[in-house]
């Protein structure tokens, strides 16, 4: 009897989570994104203030989620993933002059599922930014030439908050040819980002040999070397504990909104409090400098 009630409650919460994952405008989402939305629905501890950083354990096991998903059947917005594209990017169109134009930006996702989700929600068209996954590398030589034509192109990267994910920017040049002068801009995730958002973490598996060449938890803890930069001691300890936060743990709407803003390099809007502080510092009667 108790198990039946528990299953009914989980089924109801899963439908609520599906509605929230697709909000506010019918966003398409992956199965993993739905799982993390269910975790937030069951245990809304992600609403804790950001001044108390930390990630959260999953309150629902993935097998229990999969069983509830089978009972609920088809859910609106749930994306059916397809196998990675085998043909090189750009070869699906008959236009002979496709590669004659400049390409100001390109987004590469570590996760194939995230790349498909962003494409399904129209990010390539709305932000003029093609989206590829790591499984679709190396880049077609035509795309490489397009990146060199603008003079200020950038390749943006999305990856998990893990030892494997944090080495993805360093491994990108091994996976494909990036011409000199092209900026490589990691957008996240990093441990400090996921801790501020109180995202759900999983336990990590051993990093691959390729990732181990660039970084190990022990080397991170000792030197703090990640992405060619440095991590603070709390990030190093978090990595050393073997925790992983997948990119799909971010709310679908927040992920879309943030990626749109970052690839366009639009500065974040100031809050009313921050704007008042700026005005108070400048002074109401301050003559403009320029």
DODOLUM-458702 format. One line per field, with one value per residue: residue in one letter; x, y, z of N, C-alpha, C in turn. Coordinates in nm, 2 decimals. Each point is the difference from the previous one (the first is absolute). Example, Ala and Ser with C-alpha at 12.3 -4.5 7.8 and 13.67 -1.06 7.14 Angstrom:
BEGIN
res = (A|S)
n_px = (1.32|-0.04)
n_py = (-0.57|0.11)
n_pz = (0.78|-0.07)
ca_px = (-0.09|0.09)
ca_py = (0.12|0.11)
ca_pz = (0.00|0.00)
c_px = (0.09|-0.08)
c_py = (0.12|0.11)
c_pz = (0.00|0.08)
// end
This chain:
BEGIN
res = (X|X|X|X|X|X|X|X|X|X|X|X|X|X|X|X|X|X|X|X|X|X|X|X|X|X|X|X|X|X|X|X|X|X|X|X|X|X|X|X|X|X|X|X|X|X|X|X|X|X|X|X|X|X|X|X|X|X|X|X|X|X|X|X|X|X|X|X|X|X|X|X|X|X|X|X|X|X|X|X|X|X|X|X|X|X|X|X|X|X|X|X|X|X|X|X|X|X|X|X|X|X|X|X|X|X|X|X|X|X|X|X|X|X|X|X|X|X|X|X|X|X|X|X|X|X|X|X|X|X|X|X|X|X|X|X|X|X|X|X|X|X|X|X|X|X|X|X|X|X|X|X|X|X|X|X|X|X|X|X|X|X|X|X|X|X|X|X|X|X|X|X|X|X|X|X|X|X|X|X|X|X|X|X|X|X|X|X|X|X|X|X|X|X|X|X|X|X|X|X|X|X|X|X|X|X|X|X|X|X|X|X|X|X|X|X|X|X|X|X|X|X|X|X|X|X|X|X|X|X|X|X|X|X|X|X|X|X|X|X|X|X|X|X|X|X|X|X|X|X|X|X|X|X|X|X|X|X|X|X|X|X|X|X|X|X|X|X|X|X|X|X|X|X|X|X|X|X|X|X|X|X|X|X|X|X|X|X|X|X)
n_px = (0.08|0.10|0.05|-0.13|-0.02|0.12|-0.03|-0.12|0.06|0.09|-0.10|-0.06|0.10|0.00|-0.13|0.01|0.10|-0.07|-0.11|0.07|0.04|-0.13|-0.01|-0.03|0.07|-0.02|0.09|0.08|-0.01|0.12|0.01|0.13|-0.03|-0.09|0.10|0.08|-0.10|-0.01|0.13|-0.01|-0.09|0.07|0.12|-0.08|0.11|-0.02|-0.11|0.10|0.03|0.05|-0.02|-0.09|0.12|-0.03|0.04|-0.11|-0.01|-0.01|-0.12|0.01|0.00|0.10|0.02|-0.02|0.08|0.09|-0.03|0.01|0.10|0.03|-0.04|0.07|0.08|-0.06|0.10|-0.08|0.08|-0.02|0.12|-0.02|0.11|0.08|0.05|0.12|0.01|0.00|-0.09|0.11|0.01|-0.11|0.01|-0.10|0.07|-0.08|0.00|0.05|-0.06|-0.04|0.11|-0.06|-0.08|0.00|0.06|-0.08|-0.08|0.05|-0.10|0.09|-0.09|0.04|-0.12|-0.02|-0.06|0.09|0.09|-0.06|0.00|0.12|0.03|-0.06|0.06|0.06|0.10|0.03|-0.13|-0.05|0.10|-0.04|-0.02|0.06|-0.07|0.12|0.01|0.07|-0.11|-0.03|0.10|0.10|0.02|-0.10|0.09|-0.12|-0.04|0.11|-0.01|-0.13|0.05|0.09|-0.12|-0.05|0.11|-0.12|0.02|-0.10|0.06|-0.13|0.02|-0.08|0.03|0.01|-0.04|0.12|0.08|-0.08|-0.10|0.07|0.04|-0.13|0.01|0.07|-0.09|-0.06|0.11|-0.01|-0.12|0.04|0.01|0.06|-0.04|0.12|-0.01|-0.05|-0.08|0.04|-0.14|0.05|-0.13|0.05|-0.02|0.01|0.08|0.06|-0.03|0.03|0.10|0.01|-0.02|0.08|0.08|-0.07|0.08|0.09|0.02|0.13|0.03|0.09|0.08|-0.02|0.08|-0.08|-0.11|0.04|0.03|-0.12|-0.08|0.03|-0.09|0.10|0.02|-0.13|-0.01|0.10|-0.03|-0.13|0.04|-0.08|-0.03|0.13|-0.09|-0.07|-0.01|-0.10|0.04|-0.11|0.03|0.12|-0.04|-0.08|0.10|0.08|-0.12|0.04|-0.04|-0.11|-0.01|-0.10|0.03|-0.06|0.08|0.04|-0.09|-0.08|-0.09|0.06|0.01|-0.12|-0.05|0.07|-0.02|-0.13|0.00|0.06|-0.06|-0.10|0.06|-0.13|0.04|0.01|-0.13|0.01|0.01|-0.12|0.04|0.06|-0.11|-0.07|0.07|-0.01|-0.13|-0.01|0.07|-0.08|-0.11|-0.10|0.09|0.05|0.09|-0.06|0.08|-0.10)
n_py = (-0.12|0.00|-0.11|-0.04|0.04|-0.05|-0.10|0.01|0.02|-0.10|-0.07|0.05|-0.02|-0.12|0.00|0.03|-0.09|-0.08|0.05|-0.02|-0.12|0.00|0.05|0.12|-0.06|-0.11|0.01|-0.04|-0.11|-0.04|-0.13|0.03|0.09|-0.09|-0.09|0.09|0.02|-0.13|-0.01|0.11|-0.08|-0.12|0.06|0.11|-0.07|0.00|0.03|-0.08|0.10|0.07|0.08|-0.10|0.01|-0.08|-0.12|-0.06|-0.10|-0.09|0.06|-0.02|-0.13|-0.02|-0.12|0.07|0.10|-0.09|-0.06|0.11|0.02|-0.13|0.02|0.11|-0.07|0.04|0.08|0.11|0.03|-0.12|0.03|-0.05|-0.05|0.05|-0.10|0.02|0.12|-0.09|0.06|0.05|0.09|0.04|-0.14|0.05|0.11|0.03|0.11|0.03|0.11|-0.11|-0.06|0.09|-0.02|0.11|-0.06|0.09|-0.10|-0.09|-0.09|-0.06|-0.10|-0.02|0.03|-0.11|-0.04|0.07|-0.04|-0.12|0.02|0.05|-0.10|-0.09|0.09|-0.02|-0.04|-0.10|0.00|-0.01|-0.07|-0.05|-0.12|-0.06|-0.11|-0.04|-0.13|-0.04|-0.07|0.13|0.00|0.04|0.13|0.02|-0.02|-0.01|-0.06|-0.07|0.00|-0.04|-0.07|-0.02|0.00|-0.01|-0.07|-0.04|-0.11|-0.07|-0.09|-0.01|-0.03|-0.11|-0.01|-0.13|0.01|-0.04|-0.09|-0.09|0.06|0.02|-0.12|0.01|0.12|-0.06|-0.10|0.12|0.06|-0.10|0.05|0.12|0.05|0.07|0.08|0.05|0.07|-0.12|0.08|-0.07|0.01|-0.05|-0.04|-0.11|-0.08|0.08|-0.05|0.11|-0.03|-0.13|0.04|0.11|-0.08|-0.07|-0.04|-0.10|-0.06|-0.06|-0.12|0.03|-0.03|-0.09|0.11|0.03|-0.09|0.04|0.00|-0.12|0.01|0.06|-0.08|-0.01|-0.07|-0.08|0.01|-0.01|-0.09|-0.04|0.01|-0.05|-0.09|0.08|-0.04|-0.04|0.00|0.05|-0.10|0.05|0.01|0.08|0.06|0.01|0.03|0.08|0.03|0.02|0.05|0.02|0.13|-0.02|0.12|-0.07|0.04|-0.12|0.02|0.09|0.08|-0.06|0.08|-0.03|-0.13|-0.01|0.06|-0.08|-0.11|0.04|0.04|-0.12|-0.07|0.08|-0.04|-0.03|0.12|-0.06|0.00|0.13|-0.04|0.03|-0.10|-0.08|0.03|-0.01|-0.11|-0.03|0.04|-0.06|-0.10|0.01|0.02|0.06|0.09|-0.13|0.08|-0.05|-0.10|-0.06)
n_pz = (0.00|0.09|-0.07|0.00|0.13|0.03|-0.07|0.06|0.12|-0.03|-0.04|0.11|0.08|-0.06|0.00|0.13|0.02|-0.08|0.07|0.11|-0.05|-0.04|0.12|-0.04|-0.10|0.07|0.09|-0.10|0.06|0.05|-0.01|-0.02|-0.08|-0.04|0.00|-0.04|-0.09|-0.01|0.00|-0.07|-0.07|0.01|-0.02|0.03|0.04|-0.14|0.07|0.06|0.09|-0.10|0.10|-0.01|-0.06|-0.10|-0.04|-0.07|0.09|-0.09|0.02|-0.14|0.01|-0.08|0.06|0.11|-0.05|-0.04|0.12|0.07|-0.07|0.02|0.13|-0.01|-0.08|-0.11|0.01|0.00|-0.11|0.03|-0.01|-0.11|0.06|-0.09|-0.07|0.05|-0.06|-0.10|-0.09|-0.06|0.10|-0.06|0.01|0.09|-0.04|-0.11|0.09|-0.12|0.04|0.06|-0.03|-0.08|0.10|0.08|0.10|0.06|0.01|0.09|0.03|0.08|0.01|0.12|0.03|-0.06|0.12|0.06|-0.09|0.00|0.13|0.00|-0.09|0.08|0.09|-0.11|0.08|-0.09|-0.02|0.12|0.03|-0.12|0.07|-0.10|0.03|0.05|0.00|0.11|-0.01|-0.03|0.09|-0.09|0.00|-0.08|-0.09|-0.06|0.11|0.00|-0.13|0.02|0.10|-0.10|-0.06|0.12|0.04|0.05|-0.06|0.06|0.06|0.03|0.12|0.00|0.13|0.05|0.12|-0.06|0.04|-0.05|0.05|0.11|-0.05|-0.02|0.06|0.09|0.00|-0.01|0.02|0.08|0.02|-0.02|-0.12|0.10|-0.10|-0.01|0.12|0.00|0.06|0.10|0.02|0.11|-0.01|0.03|0.10|0.11|0.09|-0.01|-0.13|0.00|0.07|-0.08|-0.10|0.09|-0.10|-0.06|0.09|-0.08|0.01|-0.01|-0.13|-0.01|-0.01|-0.13|-0.07|-0.10|0.08|0.03|-0.13|0.00|0.07|0.13|0.07|0.00|-0.13|-0.01|0.10|-0.07|-0.13|0.00|-0.08|-0.06|-0.12|0.03|0.10|0.10|0.09|0.08|0.13|0.01|-0.11|0.04|0.12|-0.06|-0.08|0.10|0.04|-0.12|0.01|-0.06|-0.07|-0.06|-0.13|-0.02|0.10|-0.10|0.05|-0.08|0.06|0.12|-0.04|-0.06|0.10|0.08|-0.07|-0.02|0.12|0.04|-0.09|0.03|0.11|0.04|0.05|0.11|0.02|0.03|0.12|0.06|0.09|-0.10|-0.07|0.11|0.02|-0.13|0.01|0.11|-0.06|-0.11|0.07|0.05|0.04|-0.01|-0.05|-0.11|0.02|-0.07)
ca_px = (-0.08|0.09|0.07|-0.09|-0.02|0.12|0.00|-0.10|0.05|0.11|-0.06|-0.06|0.11|0.07|-0.08|0.02|0.14|-0.01|-0.05|0.10|0.12|-0.03|-0.04|-0.13|-0.05|0.00|0.14|0.03|0.10|0.05|-0.04|0.08|-0.05|-0.12|0.03|0.05|-0.11|-0.07|0.08|-0.03|-0.14|-0.01|0.08|0.03|0.10|0.07|-0.04|0.08|0.08|0.13|0.11|0.03|0.02|0.01|-0.09|-0.09|-0.02|-0.13|-0.10|-0.07|0.09|-0.03|-0.09|-0.13|-0.05|-0.03|-0.12|-0.11|-0.01|-0.07|-0.14|-0.07|-0.01|0.05|-0.01|0.03|0.12|0.11|0.08|0.05|0.14|0.04|0.14|0.08|0.01|0.12|0.05|0.06|-0.10|-0.01|-0.01|-0.14|-0.07|0.06|0.05|0.15|0.08|-0.03|0.13|0.06|-0.03|0.06|-0.08|0.05|0.00|-0.03|-0.02|0.03|-0.04|0.06|-0.11|-0.08|-0.14|-0.01|0.01|-0.12|-0.10|0.01|-0.04|-0.15|-0.06|0.03|0.11|0.08|-0.06|-0.02|0.13|0.09|0.11|-0.01|0.03|0.05|0.04|0.13|-0.01|0.00|0.13|0.05|-0.07|0.02|0.10|-0.08|-0.04|0.13|0.03|-0.10|0.04|0.11|-0.04|-0.05|0.11|-0.03|-0.09|0.03|-0.06|-0.04|0.00|-0.09|0.04|-0.04|0.09|0.07|0.14|-0.01|-0.06|0.09|0.11|-0.05|0.06|0.14|0.00|-0.07|0.10|0.03|-0.12|-0.02|0.10|-0.04|0.11|0.06|-0.08|-0.14|-0.02|-0.07|-0.06|-0.08|-0.11|-0.04|-0.02|0.11|-0.05|-0.06|-0.13|-0.10|-0.02|-0.08|-0.13|-0.05|-0.05|0.01|0.13|0.01|0.14|0.07|0.08|0.14|0.02|0.06|0.14|0.03|-0.02|0.10|0.12|-0.01|-0.03|-0.05|-0.05|0.12|0.07|-0.09|0.01|0.13|0.03|-0.11|0.01|-0.12|-0.03|0.10|0.00|0.02|-0.13|0.03|0.01|-0.13|-0.03|0.09|-0.05|-0.13|0.04|0.07|-0.10|-0.06|-0.14|-0.03|-0.13|-0.02|-0.06|-0.14|-0.05|-0.04|-0.14|0.00|-0.02|0.12|0.11|-0.02|0.01|0.14|0.08|-0.03|0.07|0.14|0.06|-0.01|0.08|-0.08|0.02|-0.12|-0.07|0.02|-0.12|-0.03|0.09|0.13|-0.01|0.00|0.13|0.08|-0.04|0.05|0.15|0.03|-0.05|-0.11|0.04|0.13|0.01|0.05|0.14|0.01)
ca_py = (0.12|0.11|0.01|0.05|0.15|0.06|0.01|0.10|0.13|0.03|0.02|0.13|0.09|0.00|0.08|0.14|0.04|0.01|0.13|0.10|-0.01|0.06|0.14|0.06|0.01|-0.12|-0.03|-0.14|-0.04|-0.14|-0.09|0.03|0.13|-0.03|-0.06|0.10|0.09|-0.08|0.02|0.13|0.00|-0.08|0.06|0.13|0.07|0.08|0.13|0.06|0.12|-0.03|0.02|-0.13|-0.09|-0.15|-0.08|-0.09|-0.14|-0.03|-0.07|-0.11|-0.08|0.00|-0.11|0.03|0.09|-0.07|-0.08|0.10|0.05|-0.11|0.00|0.12|0.00|0.12|0.13|0.11|0.06|-0.10|-0.01|-0.13|0.02|-0.08|-0.03|0.11|0.02|-0.05|0.08|0.13|0.12|0.08|-0.08|-0.04|0.10|0.00|0.13|-0.02|0.11|0.01|0.03|0.12|0.10|0.00|-0.05|0.07|-0.08|-0.14|-0.05|-0.14|-0.05|-0.13|-0.09|-0.01|0.03|0.14|0.06|-0.02|0.08|0.14|0.01|-0.01|0.12|0.11|0.09|0.04|0.11|0.13|0.06|-0.01|-0.07|-0.15|-0.08|-0.13|-0.07|-0.06|-0.12|0.04|0.05|0.13|0.09|0.00|0.11|0.12|0.08|0.06|0.12|0.10|0.06|0.09|0.11|0.12|0.07|0.01|-0.11|-0.07|-0.14|-0.01|-0.14|-0.04|-0.13|-0.03|0.03|-0.12|0.00|-0.03|0.12|0.12|-0.02|0.00|0.11|-0.03|-0.11|0.03|0.01|-0.13|-0.06|0.07|0.10|0.14|0.09|0.10|0.12|-0.03|-0.01|-0.12|0.06|-0.10|0.06|-0.08|0.04|-0.01|-0.03|0.12|0.04|-0.10|0.01|0.12|-0.04|-0.11|-0.10|-0.14|-0.07|-0.15|-0.05|0.00|-0.12|0.03|0.07|-0.07|0.02|0.13|0.10|-0.02|0.06|0.15|0.04|-0.10|0.07|0.03|0.11|0.11|0.04|0.05|0.12|0.08|0.03|-0.04|0.08|0.09|0.10|-0.05|-0.01|0.03|-0.12|-0.07|-0.07|-0.11|-0.10|-0.05|-0.09|-0.11|-0.09|-0.08|0.04|0.05|0.06|0.00|0.12|-0.01|0.03|0.14|0.02|0.02|0.14|0.08|-0.04|0.07|0.15|0.04|-0.02|0.11|0.13|-0.01|-0.01|0.13|0.08|0.11|0.01|-0.02|0.12|0.04|0.01|0.13|0.04|0.03|0.12|0.11|0.01|0.06|0.14|0.06|0.02|0.10|0.13|0.04|0.11|-0.02|0.02|-0.12|0.00|0.00)
ca_pz = (0.00|0.01|-0.12|-0.10|0.02|-0.04|-0.14|-0.05|0.03|-0.09|-0.14|0.00|0.01|-0.13|-0.09|0.04|-0.04|-0.15|-0.02|0.04|-0.09|-0.13|0.02|-0.01|-0.14|-0.07|-0.03|-0.01|0.10|0.00|0.11|0.12|0.05|0.07|0.13|0.10|0.04|0.10|0.13|0.05|0.04|0.12|0.11|-0.05|0.07|-0.09|0.03|0.11|-0.05|-0.07|0.10|0.06|-0.12|0.02|-0.09|0.08|-0.05|-0.07|0.09|-0.07|-0.08|-0.15|-0.03|0.04|-0.10|-0.13|0.02|-0.01|-0.14|-0.07|0.04|-0.04|-0.14|-0.07|0.07|-0.10|0.01|0.02|-0.13|-0.04|-0.05|-0.12|0.00|-0.05|-0.14|-0.05|-0.11|0.05|0.00|-0.12|-0.12|-0.03|-0.08|-0.13|-0.04|-0.03|0.06|0.15|0.08|-0.05|0.09|0.13|0.11|0.12|0.12|-0.01|0.14|0.01|0.12|0.04|0.00|-0.13|0.03|0.02|-0.13|-0.06|0.07|-0.05|-0.14|0.00|0.04|-0.09|0.03|-0.11|-0.08|0.08|0.04|-0.11|0.06|-0.01|0.12|-0.02|0.12|-0.01|-0.08|-0.14|-0.04|-0.02|-0.08|-0.15|-0.04|-0.04|0.12|0.05|-0.08|0.03|0.13|-0.02|-0.09|0.07|0.08|0.15|0.03|0.12|0.02|0.14|0.05|0.11|0.05|0.14|0.11|0.04|-0.04|-0.15|-0.07|0.01|-0.09|-0.14|-0.08|-0.04|-0.09|-0.12|-0.11|-0.04|-0.07|-0.12|-0.03|0.02|-0.05|0.09|0.00|0.03|0.15|0.06|0.12|0.08|0.07|0.12|0.14|0.09|0.13|0.07|-0.06|0.05|0.15|0.02|-0.04|0.08|-0.10|0.05|-0.04|-0.01|0.03|-0.12|-0.03|-0.02|-0.12|-0.11|-0.01|-0.07|0.10|0.11|-0.04|0.02|0.14|0.09|0.13|0.09|-0.06|0.02|0.14|0.03|-0.07|-0.04|-0.15|-0.07|-0.12|-0.02|0.10|0.13|0.08|0.14|0.08|0.02|-0.13|0.00|0.10|-0.06|-0.11|0.06|0.06|-0.11|-0.03|-0.14|-0.03|-0.14|-0.05|0.00|0.13|0.00|-0.05|-0.15|-0.03|0.04|-0.09|-0.13|0.02|0.03|-0.12|-0.10|0.04|0.00|-0.14|-0.06|0.08|0.05|0.15|0.09|0.04|0.14|0.09|0.04|0.11|-0.05|-0.07|0.10|0.06|-0.10|-0.01|0.13|-0.01|-0.10|0.04|-0.09|-0.08|-0.06|-0.15|-0.07|-0.05|-0.15)
c_px = (0.09|0.07|-0.09|-0.02|0.13|0.01|-0.09|0.05|0.11|-0.05|-0.06|0.11|0.08|-0.08|0.02|0.14|0.00|-0.05|0.10|0.12|-0.03|-0.04|0.12|-0.07|0.01|0.14|0.01|0.11|0.03|-0.05|0.08|-0.04|-0.13|0.03|0.05|-0.11|-0.09|0.07|-0.03|-0.14|-0.02|0.06|0.04|0.11|0.09|-0.03|0.07|0.08|0.13|0.12|0.03|0.02|0.01|-0.09|-0.07|0.00|-0.13|-0.10|-0.07|0.10|-0.04|-0.09|-0.15|-0.06|-0.04|-0.13|-0.12|-0.02|-0.07|-0.15|-0.07|-0.02|0.06|-0.03|0.03|0.13|0.12|0.07|0.04|0.13|0.02|0.15|0.08|0.01|0.14|0.07|0.06|-0.10|0.01|-0.01|-0.14|-0.07|0.06|0.06|0.15|0.08|-0.02|0.13|0.07|-0.03|0.08|-0.09|0.05|0.01|-0.05|-0.01|0.03|-0.04|0.07|-0.11|-0.08|-0.14|-0.02|0.00|-0.14|-0.11|0.01|-0.04|-0.15|-0.07|0.04|0.11|0.09|-0.06|-0.01|0.13|0.11|0.13|-0.02|0.04|0.04|0.03|0.14|0.01|0.00|0.13|0.08|-0.08|0.03|0.10|-0.07|-0.04|0.12|0.03|-0.10|0.04|0.11|-0.03|-0.04|0.10|-0.02|-0.10|0.03|-0.07|-0.04|-0.02|-0.09|0.04|-0.05|0.09|0.05|0.14|0.01|-0.05|0.09|0.12|-0.04|0.05|0.15|0.01|-0.07|0.10|0.05|-0.11|-0.02|0.10|-0.07|0.11|0.05|-0.09|-0.15|-0.01|-0.07|-0.05|-0.08|-0.11|-0.03|-0.05|0.13|-0.05|-0.06|-0.13|-0.11|-0.03|-0.08|-0.15|-0.07|-0.05|0.03|0.12|-0.02|0.14|0.07|0.06|0.14|0.02|0.07|0.15|0.04|-0.02|0.11|0.13|0.01|-0.02|-0.04|-0.05|0.12|0.07|-0.08|0.02|0.14|0.03|-0.11|0.00|-0.12|-0.02|0.11|0.01|0.01|-0.14|0.04|-0.01|-0.13|-0.04|0.09|-0.05|-0.13|0.03|0.06|-0.10|-0.07|-0.14|0.00|-0.13|-0.01|-0.06|-0.15|-0.07|-0.05|-0.14|0.01|-0.02|0.12|0.12|-0.01|0.02|0.15|0.09|-0.03|0.08|0.15|0.06|-0.02|0.08|-0.07|0.02|-0.12|-0.07|0.03|-0.13|-0.02|0.09|0.13|0.00|0.00|0.14|0.09|-0.02|0.05|0.15|0.04|-0.03|-0.11|0.04|0.14|-0.01|0.05|0.15|0.01|-0.14)
c_py = (0.13|0.02|0.06|0.15|0.07|0.01|0.10|0.14|0.04|0.02|0.14|0.11|0.01|0.08|0.15|0.04|0.02|0.14|0.11|0.00|0.07|0.15|0.09|0.00|-0.13|-0.05|-0.16|-0.04|-0.15|-0.07|0.03|0.14|-0.02|-0.06|0.10|0.10|-0.08|0.01|0.13|0.01|-0.07|0.07|0.14|0.07|0.09|0.15|0.07|0.12|-0.04|0.02|-0.12|-0.11|-0.14|-0.07|-0.10|-0.14|-0.02|-0.06|-0.11|-0.07|0.00|-0.12|0.03|0.10|-0.07|-0.08|0.10|0.05|-0.10|0.00|0.13|0.00|0.13|0.13|0.11|0.06|-0.09|-0.03|-0.15|0.02|-0.09|-0.02|0.12|0.00|-0.05|0.08|0.13|0.11|0.08|-0.08|-0.04|0.10|0.00|0.13|-0.01|0.11|0.01|0.04|0.12|0.12|-0.01|-0.06|0.06|-0.09|-0.14|-0.05|-0.15|-0.05|-0.14|-0.11|0.00|0.03|0.15|0.07|-0.02|0.08|0.15|0.02|-0.01|0.12|0.12|0.09|0.03|0.11|0.13|0.07|-0.01|-0.07|-0.15|-0.07|-0.14|-0.07|-0.06|-0.12|0.03|0.06|-0.11|0.09|-0.02|0.11|0.12|0.08|0.07|0.12|0.11|0.08|0.10|0.13|0.13|0.07|0.01|-0.11|-0.07|-0.14|-0.01|-0.14|-0.01|-0.14|-0.02|0.06|-0.13|0.01|-0.02|0.13|0.12|-0.01|0.01|0.12|-0.03|-0.11|0.04|0.00|-0.14|-0.07|0.06|0.11|0.14|0.10|0.09|0.13|-0.02|-0.02|-0.12|0.05|-0.11|0.08|-0.07|-0.14|-0.02|-0.03|0.12|0.04|-0.10|0.01|0.12|-0.03|-0.11|-0.11|-0.14|-0.06|-0.15|-0.04|-0.02|-0.14|0.04|0.07|-0.08|0.03|0.14|0.11|0.00|0.06|0.15|0.03|-0.13|0.07|0.03|0.12|0.13|0.05|0.06|0.13|0.08|0.03|-0.06|0.10|0.11|0.11|-0.06|-0.02|0.03|-0.13|-0.08|-0.08|-0.13|-0.11|-0.06|-0.11|-0.13|-0.10|-0.09|0.03|0.05|0.06|0.01|0.13|0.00|0.02|0.14|0.00|0.02|0.14|0.08|-0.03|0.08|0.15|0.04|-0.03|0.10|0.12|-0.01|-0.01|0.13|0.11|0.13|0.01|-0.02|0.13|0.02|-0.01|0.14|0.05|0.03|0.14|0.12|0.02|0.07|0.15|0.07|0.02|0.11|0.13|0.05|0.11|-0.01|0.03|-0.12|0.02|0.01|0.01)
c_pz = (0.00|-0.13|-0.11|0.01|-0.04|-0.15|-0.06|0.02|-0.10|-0.14|-0.01|-0.01|-0.14|-0.11|0.03|-0.05|-0.15|-0.04|0.03|-0.10|-0.13|0.01|-0.04|-0.14|-0.08|-0.04|-0.01|0.10|-0.01|0.12|0.13|0.06|0.07|0.13|0.10|0.04|0.10|0.13|0.06|0.06|0.13|0.12|-0.05|0.08|-0.08|0.03|0.11|-0.06|-0.05|0.10|0.08|-0.11|0.03|-0.10|0.09|-0.06|-0.06|0.09|-0.06|-0.08|-0.15|-0.04|0.04|-0.09|-0.13|0.01|-0.01|-0.14|-0.09|0.03|-0.06|-0.15|-0.06|0.07|-0.10|0.03|0.02|-0.14|-0.02|-0.07|-0.12|0.00|-0.06|-0.15|-0.05|-0.10|0.06|-0.01|-0.12|-0.13|-0.03|-0.08|-0.14|-0.05|-0.02|0.07|0.15|0.07|-0.05|0.10|0.13|0.11|0.13|0.13|-0.03|0.14|-0.01|0.14|0.03|-0.02|-0.13|0.03|0.02|-0.14|-0.07|0.06|-0.05|-0.14|-0.01|0.04|-0.08|0.03|-0.12|-0.09|0.08|0.03|-0.11|0.04|-0.02|0.12|-0.04|0.13|-0.02|-0.09|-0.15|-0.05|-0.07|-0.09|-0.15|-0.03|-0.05|0.11|0.06|-0.08|0.03|0.13|-0.02|-0.08|0.07|0.07|0.14|0.04|0.13|0.00|0.15|0.04|0.12|0.05|0.14|0.10|0.06|-0.04|-0.15|-0.07|0.00|-0.08|-0.15|-0.08|-0.04|-0.10|-0.14|-0.12|-0.04|-0.07|-0.14|-0.02|0.02|-0.05|0.10|-0.02|0.03|0.15|0.04|0.13|0.07|0.07|0.13|-0.04|0.08|0.14|0.07|-0.05|0.05|0.15|0.03|-0.04|0.07|-0.09|0.06|-0.06|0.00|0.04|-0.13|-0.02|-0.03|-0.13|-0.10|0.01|-0.06|0.10|0.11|-0.04|0.03|0.15|0.07|0.13|0.09|-0.05|0.01|0.14|0.03|-0.07|-0.04|-0.15|-0.07|-0.11|-0.02|0.10|0.14|0.06|0.14|0.08|0.01|-0.13|-0.01|0.09|-0.06|-0.11|0.07|0.07|-0.11|-0.04|-0.15|0.00|-0.15|-0.04|0.00|0.14|0.01|-0.06|-0.15|-0.04|0.03|-0.09|-0.13|0.01|0.02|-0.13|-0.10|0.04|-0.01|-0.14|-0.07|0.08|0.05|0.15|0.08|0.04|0.15|0.08|0.04|0.11|-0.05|-0.08|0.10|0.06|-0.10|-0.01|0.13|-0.01|-0.10|0.04|-0.09|-0.09|-0.06|-0.15|-0.07|-0.05|-0.15|-0.05)
// end
